Amino acid sequence: MDYRNWRLSRELARLVIIAAAALLAGLPAAAMADGNGPIDITILSSRPDTVSGGNALVRIGVPNGVPFADLMVLLNSQNVTRAFRPEASGRSLLGLVQGMVLGRNELIAEAIGPNNRVVVSARLTLTNYPITGPIFSGPHEEPFYCMTQLFTLPASTQTLGPALDADCSIATRVDYVYRSTGGTFKPLPSLASYPADLAQTTTSQGKSVPYIVRVETGTINRGIYETAVLHDPTTEKPPTPFNPPAAWNHRLVYTLGGGCVGGWYIQGASIGNGGVRILEDLMLRQGYGLAASSLNVYGNNCQDLLAAETMTMVRSRFIENFGPVDLTIGYGCSGGTEAGHPIADEYPGLVNGLVMGCSFPEVVVAQVHNLTDADLFYNYLQTRTALTWTDAQIEAATGYPTVTTLKTIGPGNAIRIKAQGGTCNAIIPKSLQYDAKTNPKGIRCDLYDHLVNVFGRDPKTGFARRPLDSVGIQYGLEALNMSAISKQQFLDLNQNIGGYDNDGNYVTTRTVGDIIAIDAAYDSGRVTYGGLGLRSTPIIDYRGYVDQPENGNENHARFHSFSMRQRLVDANGNFDNQVMLIENGLAAPIGNGLFSDTSPVLSHALTQMDEWLTNLFADPSNAPIANKIRRAKPGDLVDACFTNQGTVKIAQLQVYRGDTTCNQLYPAFSTPRIVAGEPLENNVIKCRLKPINSHEYKVTFTATELAQLKKIFPDGVCDYTLPGVDQSPTDGTWQFF
């Protein structure tokens, strides 16, 4: 269906969803009572319209004066009352409702009075989806390659073995591991006795317990998931929602892994960040529950829509296994933040707070624009210019700290938009991969075809529409106006930098984005807006600084943190919900560093986020959310930079530009598009154009030079004082595709 027609038809459904969302206020959903007094039916494990696998953990609030024994609960006319038990907290029952049919289900709670008369009742409609998905991400991607045979079990070399069906399913299994006194995880040899080298741990609630972890592994939504939580099988019964593990602190950390290149058409054989899997000592030893999926690793699945859906389903499984969670923290680095930010904004309720390391606002714009511009600029210097460029001139025109940044972040990373040329995972046979000449109907391994459910297909090619655009961008503009590059270099650069075709190949003309795809990118939330769920989501933006050669000199540049902050300001008028912490990247390197204890700053960030959310949820007032977030923030949690491996704190407001102590230590640089005039938000996909006006330049062009400039930009140049073409806030939360 054409996107614009689809959008009109979706609007009617969206009005219903918005009305429901206003009532539901996030994930838990309370039903309205049919009678005089309120019976509240609340789904704790998911929204009522995103139930999966036939099960849901349900809480029923019972009015005062109604004995629990008088309550009857019906699922599709079948009595399921025995699934419910009284909760210690008061007038409520908790139950794991099982056996839902696919599609629509009716859950009814009735208080039966004298003469079998219904005194008060409530009903709630639940929509159940298969455990293999999909729910809201659109049709499953095909083909899809199973990788269970490559996935190793925790603290083991044993793999899961071959998948059982075309949905890459395996039988769910539970394994126990323990932390040894030598600081490693090992398989627990017996469920009836302790090993001699078993370590003890003290949780965040002050409980000293044997450091034994229950790990569940299975498949959900075609991805491999794992959950982990402290549980002692020698002294405790198997956990249930009514009998959760004694050492669990009732908090869940959902890990989001990085990567991107090759993250399509595969199940994935890794979980977590940096290949460290589910056994995260930093969280487990404190009593946190952990959940993750191979489809929540961007190296396996480089798009946030399927990642959000998978998180919905895996989080539900965790809650159905162990009971209600007090709070959920999204925790990830790099590609994990390209999922974390948009998931929190577009699918509110899945996470309550974010600890984001080496962050980007999203992949489709903030990341891709920088990488592709670096790639084009590098290709220009290597193959398309006869002019001489000094290192200082290249740095001025790109905004990068060094000339090596171009090569470091460009060619090797921009391949994610190239449909042909080695971006498929090795498990996909080369004979099946796309080749424009020899296999034009082959598998296109690129970001946009992976998001075809959002962008749609070009009817002429059958390939995914692409939003990438560079028309009108005056590369090197700021450098020209600062006399850092010559007029000849400016003209030559913009005349010869070129762009990409629909396969991601270099062409001499600029890249032209598909308007329907651009519209879809904004409306669907593939460009993180910041004013929906993120408005009420506390964020700790932690960054191990890697901008300069001595720190790593790669693409996790600091300016991305400021782009996200500026978007929050634009959407909400403040950034009260975001705190920036920065230190030398060598203190906590990319990858495993986000989950390690090498940085006391990062270790403490988890504790601070817990405290922030705990304070926030304890605030019963009706104050605006920004006020509540601001006063819930721990006193020691402020913008700061750190030295001496995180041991020396410099509390200082973090700003993009300015001669501050932190900026002297960790300066933020720029990008080719920001040098060209794009605002710091870095969220313009296709700029609006204006006629060339020679008076707007701080150099004087000759008539010949001005004529050349107009020939380079026949339709005009970018006017960044205006919003981009079709640029608009995300078109509502919890969208279904």
VOZAZA-167879 format. One record per residue (C-alpha): z, x, y; residue in one letter. Coordinates in steps of 0.05 Angstrom, whole numbers, plus 5000, padded with zeros to 4 digits. Layout:
ZXYA;...
END
This chain:
500050005000M;498550255070D;504950525101Y;504450075164R;503549445123N;509049665076W;513549785136R;512549075161L;514148775093S;520149235087R;522949005154E;524748325126L;528548655069A;531649145117R;534748585158L;538148335096V;540549045079I;543149155149I;547048495147A;549948695080A;551549395104A;555449115163A;559648735113L;560049285061L;561449865109A;559150415064G;559850464989L;565549994970P;563449264972A;568148674980A;565847984959A;567247375002M;571846854972A;569046164956D;575845824964G;581445795014N;584746465002G;581447144996P;580047454929I;576748124943D;571948424893I;570749154910T;565949614874I;569150314875L;563950704837S;557750534878S;554750004923R;553649344887P;546149434894D;546050134863T;549850044797V;547050474741S;548050524666G;550949824660G;557950014684N;562049964748A;569250094766L;571749474802V;578049304841R;580048574850I;584948414906G;589147814886V;592247354939P;599747304945N;602446734904G;597046794851V;599847074786P;595547604753F;595847194689A;592146624725D;586147054742L;579747024701M;573847504711V;566847324687L;560747764682L;554547344673N;558946774646S;562347244596Q;569847334601N;571448064618V;578547944643T;581448414590R;577949004623A;582748954682F;589749224690R;594749154748P;595049744796E;601650044815A;599949994889S;600849244893G;596648604891R;590448874857S;587248964789L;582849544767L;577549474714G;571649834684L;566349294677V;561349464623Q;555249164591G;551248944651M;544048744640V;538449094678L;537248764745G;541648214774R;548648084749N;553947594774E;561247804775L;566147224788I;573647244796A;577346584793E;584646394799A;585945814751I;591345334771G;594344704740P;589644264700N;584744854695N;582944754768R;579945354804V;584645494862V;580746054894V;574746474872S;569947014894A;563247244868R;559147864877L;551948014857T;550948704824L;544149024813T;544049484753N;538950024740Y;537650454678P;541651104673I;534851464672T;533351174741G;530151084789P;534150654838I;531550764909F;527351404908S;521051064884G;517051164820P;518851764777H;514852394789E;509852534733E;508952984696P;516253184688F;518353784647Y;524853774607C;529154394608M;535254224566T;533054754518Q;534255274573L;540855004599F;546855394575T;553655084566L;559455314610P;562655974589A;557756014532S;550756254512T;549355614473Q;543955164502T;543554404501L;537554424455G;531254004460P;531153344497A;531652704457L;526352304494D;521052314549A;526552214601D;529552894581C;535952564555S;541252904514I;547552644481A;553452684529T;558553214507R;565453444529V;567554174525D;574054514545Y;574555194577V;580355584604Y;581556104657R;584056754627S;589157214658T;583357694664G;579957234714G;574356954671T;572856274640F;572656244564K;571655694513P;578255374493L;579055554419P;583754984401S;585554314431L;592454354399A;595055034423S;594555514481Y;590956184478P;595256794492A;591356984555D;591556284587L;592556314662A;596755824702Q;594655524769T;598155144825T;594254564854T;593854334925S;599253824908Q;603954374885G;603254244810K;603654854766S;599354734704V;595555094650P;588755274677Y;584654864627I;578254504649V;574853904619R;567253974627V;562653384614E;555253514607T;549752994601G;543552714632T;542952214689I;536752034728N;532952534684R;537253104712G;542653494675I;549453344705Y;556253654696E;563153454718T;569353884715A;576753744726V;583354044705L;585853694642H;590453934587D;588353634520P;594453924485T;599253474523T;594952924555E;591052344527K;583552314540P;582552134613P;580651424635T;580351084703P;587350814687F;590051484662N;586752034704P;588152764691P;595152944715A;593053564753A;587153244789W;588453174863N;584052554868H;578852924909R;571753064890L;567353644912V;559953514900Y;556154174900T;549154224928L;544954824907G;539755214946G;532555434937G;526055034944C;520055414920V;518155134852G;522854534860G;518153994834W;516153674768Y;522053984731I;528853784705Q;531754464722G;536254904681A;541455084734S;547154724769I;551054914831G;549255474879N;546956164859G;547156004785G;554755964782V;554555284748R;560354794750I;566055284740L;567955394812E;574755744812D;575855624886L;575954864876M;578254784805L;584555204812R;586754744869Q;585854114828G;579253864857Y;574353504812G;567353774813L;560653434802A;553553704803A;546653584776S;540454004765S;536853524812L;541953694866N;539354414866V;533554484915Y;530555024871G;529454474820N;528453884866N;526554044938C;527453364970Q;533552984993D;531452284972L;531752414897L;537852854910A;541452264944A;539751794887E;542152294835T;548652404874M;549651644875T;549151604800M;553052234781V;558652064830R;559051374798S;559851684729R;565552124754F;569251524783I;568151114721E;571051674679N;577051864722F;578451304771G;578051224847P;577051844890V;580851914955D;575252314987L;568652664970T;566553325002I;559253555000G;559054304992Y;552854734994G;548755295024C;541555365047S;537454845010G;544054504994G;544854365069T;537654115073E;540253575025A;547353505052G;545653345124H;540452795111P;544252495052I;550452415096A;546352105151D;541851645111E;546251465052Y;553251415083P;559151355036G;556651854985L;560452415020V;566052365070N;565653075096G;560953675093L;562254415085V;555354705099M;553755445095G;547455805119C;545255125143S;538754775162F;538154065189P;532953905136E;527054205099V;521053805123V;521354015196V;526854505214A;525554965156Q;518054875144V;515954945216H;519455615223N;516755885157L;509555665168T;509355905239D;511856585216A;506556585161D;500956415209L;503256925260F;503657465206Y;496757285180N;494057315251Y;496858015262L;494258255195Q;487257955195T;485257595258R;486358025319T;483458675345A;488758725399L;494559205394T;501458885393W;507859295402T;514159115365D;517358865429A;511358415444Q;511558115374I;519057985380E;518057655448A;512457205424A;515956985360T;523156965384G;525257355322Y;530057935324P;525258435293T;517958495273V;519958515200T;522657805205T;515557545204L;513957835136K;520957705109T;521056965122I;513656785127G;508856905069P;513956875012G;517056225037N;511155855067A;508155794997I;512355154989R;506954785028I;501155094989K;498554654933A;495055234899Q;497555934889G;503656024846G;508955534869T;509555174802C;515455334758N;513655794700A;514755224650I;508554864676I;502355124641P;497455454688K;491855074656S;494854424683L;496154684754Q;491754484812Y;485754904830D;480854634881A;474854894842K;476754904769T;482054364764N;481853894824P;486053364789K;491453854768G;498853874786I;499754014860R;506154424867C;508054334940D;513354004983L;508953435007Y;506353214940D;513553224916H;515052714972L;509052274959V;513551664951N;515251745025V;508752005055F;503851615012G;497051844988R;490851975029D;485851485000P;480251985010K;483352544970T;488752214928G;493452764951F;499952664990A;499252565065R;501953155104R;505953115170P;505253855188L;501853945255D;500654505306S;495654185354V;497154375427G;502554885413I;502155465461Q;504756025419Y;507956585460G;508556155524L;515456395544E;513557115530A;507457035574L;511456745632N;516457315625M;510757825627S;512858055558A;505757965532I;499157995569S;494557415585K;489457705536Q;494557715480Q;496656995496F;489556755495L;487657145433D;493756915396L;492556175410N;485156225397Q;485856575330N;492556385299I;489255815262G;492755335216G;492555025146Y;488154545109D;490854005063N;491854505007D;495754985051G;489955485056N;488855865121Y;483555565167V;481155775236T;482955105268T;489854835282R;493754425230T;492853685241V;498453235216G;497252555185D;499952025233I;502251565177I;506052145146A;509152335213I;511351615224D;514251595154A;517952255163A;521751985222Y;522851265198D;525051465129S;529951995152G;526352605126R;527752875196V;535352855203T;537152405261Y;544752515264G;546851835292G;547651425228L;552451665174G;553252355205L;556352035266R;562651915226S;562252515179T;566453135195P;562253775186I;564554495180I;558354925193D;559955595162Y;555056165170R;555056865143G;550757195196Y;544257475170V;539657465231D;539058215243Q;536858775196P;543859055186E;546058355165N;540258155121G;534657965169N;532357335132E;530856615145N;537956315147H;537956415222A;543756205266R;539655775313F;539155235259H;546555085269S;545354965343F;539354525327S;543754075285M;549154075338R;544253875393Q;541653305350R;548753045343L;549653075418V;543052705430D;544852155380A;552252075393N;553752395461G;558352925430N;559153415372F;566453255360D;565053205285N;562153905278Q;565854575278V;562255235274M;565155845239L;561256495236I;562457185208E;558457775184N;553857565127G;555958155085L;562957855081A;560357245042A;553157355022P;548056805010I;548556474942G;554856594903N;558656764967G;559256034986L;563555914925F;567256574922S;573656844950D;570357424985T;571357075051S;578156795072P;574456405126V;570456015074L;576355925027S;580455625083H;574755175105A;575454755043L;582954665057T;581454495129Q;576253975111M;581153655063D;586453625118E;581453345168W;579252785122L;586352635099T;588552555172N;582352135188L;583451645131F;590851585150A;589051335220D;589650575218P;587550475291S;581350125317N;579650705362A;572350935366P;570551385308I;569251985353A;576451925379N;579251865309K;575252465285I;577452885344R;584852745336R;584652815260A;581853525265K;586954055244P;589654455302G;587055115275D;580154845261L;576055035323V;569555375337D;570556115322A;567456765302C;570757275257F;570858025247T;574058505197N;571758115136Q;574457465164G;581457715181T;580657725257V;579157055290K;576056965359I;576956235378A;571256085425Q;566355515437L;559855695402Q;553855645448V;546555805436Y;545756235497R;550956585540G;554557245545D;560457065501T;564257525455T;561657155394C;554457195419N;555157935430Q;557457995357L;552657495328Y;546857335375P;542456735360A;535056835364F;529156355368S;522756125335T;515456115353P;515755375371R;521855465415I;518356035450V;512555545459A;517255065494G;519954605439E;527154375452P;532954665413L;533354035370E;527154305333N;525153605311N;518353495342V;513153435287I;507053305331K;507653395405C;504652945458R;499253285499L;498253375573K;492353675612P;492654415626I;495454555695N;494655275718S;500455195766H;505355115708E;504355835687Y;507856425719K;501556835713V;494956735749T;488956615705F;481956795728T;476756255725A;474056555660T;480956585629E;482555875649L;476055635619A;477756005555Q;484655675554L;481654985562K;476755135506K;482555335461I;486154685478F;480654175492P;485453585486D;491153895525G;497554265509V;504454045486C;508753655534D;515653775508Y;518853365564T;516752755522L;518652555452P;513752745398G;508352285372V;511751695336D;518452055343Q;524051555333S;530951505301P;531451385227T;529850655210D;536650475181G;540950715123T;540350615048W;532850535048Q;529350374982F;522450634965F;
END
